[in-house]
Amino acid sequence: KRSGAAAVCRRSSAECFRRAVPVLCATMAAVAGRRADDAILETMTQQLLQISSVFLVQQSELQQVRDRLKKELVRVNTISEALTSAAQQHQDAVLTVIQNYESVAAESAGDALGPVAATSAAVVAAGTAASVSEGGHRAPPPPPPPMQMSAPGAPPPHLDQALARQQSVRQVHLPPVASQPSVFTQLPAPPDEDEDEGIRYVDNLRVVGGLLGTPLKASGEFVGTPEATWFRQRSSLTGRGEDRFVPLGAAQGLEYLPTADDVGAVLRLECVGPYGGKPVAVETSPIALDPPTHAELEAFLRKGQAEFHAFTPQQEARIVLVTRKNIKVRSKSSRMGGGASTLYKQGYQRPVTAVVDEHSPQEMALQLGALKFELLMETPRMRDLAVLC
C-alpha cells in the first residue's frame, strides 16, 4: 500500500510540473519582451532628444543669420539713400550751372544786339496781338519788316540768327495763354448758298471757351435737336500749307472739354439739323492755357525737370521724370525703405509721343520708341501737365 501511494504522488507531481512549465515559459517570455520594449523606447527617446537639440542649434543659427541680414539691409538702404541724394544734388548743381550759362549768354547776346532785339520782340508781340480779331476769328499776321543791310558796328548775322533760334525754341515749348474764355461765332455761309432756301434748323451758332480745363459750350437757334461733331485741326504733310480737321470720336454733343492734345490746335464744331442739310460750323482760336497752368510749365522749364506719379493698369507704381536731356520711366517699390529704379530712359533724338485717353480723364499712353507705357495719373490736371511737358 505504501509503495502504491508513493507512485500515485509521483505521478501527480509530474503532472503538475508538466502543466506549470508552459505557464512559467510564457511568463518569462513576457518579461523578456517587456524589457526589450523598454530598451527600444529608451533608445528612441534618446534619439529624439538628440534631434531636438540639433533643431534648437539650427534655429539659433538661423536667428543670428536673420539679424545679420536685417543689419545689412538697413546699411544698404542707408547707402542707397545717400547715393540718391548725392545724385540729385549733383544734377541740381549741373542744371544750375547750365541755367547760369544760358542767362549769361542771353544777356551777352541782348547787349550785343541792342535796339535790334527790342524791335524784333516788338514785331513778334504786334503779330501775336493782331493774329486774333474780334469775334474769335483769326486774322493774317502783318508782313515782316524789310531786310536792312548791316551797318558798321552792328552785330554779325550769325549772332542774330542764334538769338532768333533761341527765341523760337522757347516759343515752341510755351503754348498760348489766355486769362478768360473767348466767344467764337458762326462762320459765314459760302457765297453760292441760297439764303432763302427754307427753314434754318441751325442758326446763330456760337461757342464760348478756348481754355484748357474749361468746357467749350455751344448755343444757338435750333429747330429740334441738332447733331454736333467736334474736329481738331491737323497740319497736312503735303508741304503745301494745307490744314485738315480730324473728327474727335468721343466728342459728341454741344459741350466738349479740351485736353492737353488740343492745346495749340484749332477746334471746329459742325452742327446739322435733325432733318439733314448743310452743316453750320464754328472754329475756335488755338486752345490756350490758363495763367496758373502756364506759370507751372514755366516753373518746370526753369527748374529743368518735372516729376509725375502714376500707376499701371496692374496697379504698379510708376514715376515719369522729364528732364532737359531725356525722359525716364521709373518703378517705385512699395516695400519698406525701397527706392526707385529706372525701367527705361530715352533721349529726345528718338520719337516721343504722349496721347491722352478720350474716354478717361486720367489715363494716357507714353510711347518711347518701340515701348508703350499705359499710365493712370493722379488727377486730370497732372495728366495734362505731363503731356504738355
Helices and strands as residue ranges (DSSP letters): H 2-113, H 115-130, G 134-136, H 157-173, E 182-185, E 202-209, E 216-222, E 227-235, E 243-252, E 255-256, G 260-262, E 267-273, E 276-283, H 291-303, E 305-311, E 317-323, E 326-332, E 340-347, E 352-356, E 363-368, E 371-377, H 380-388
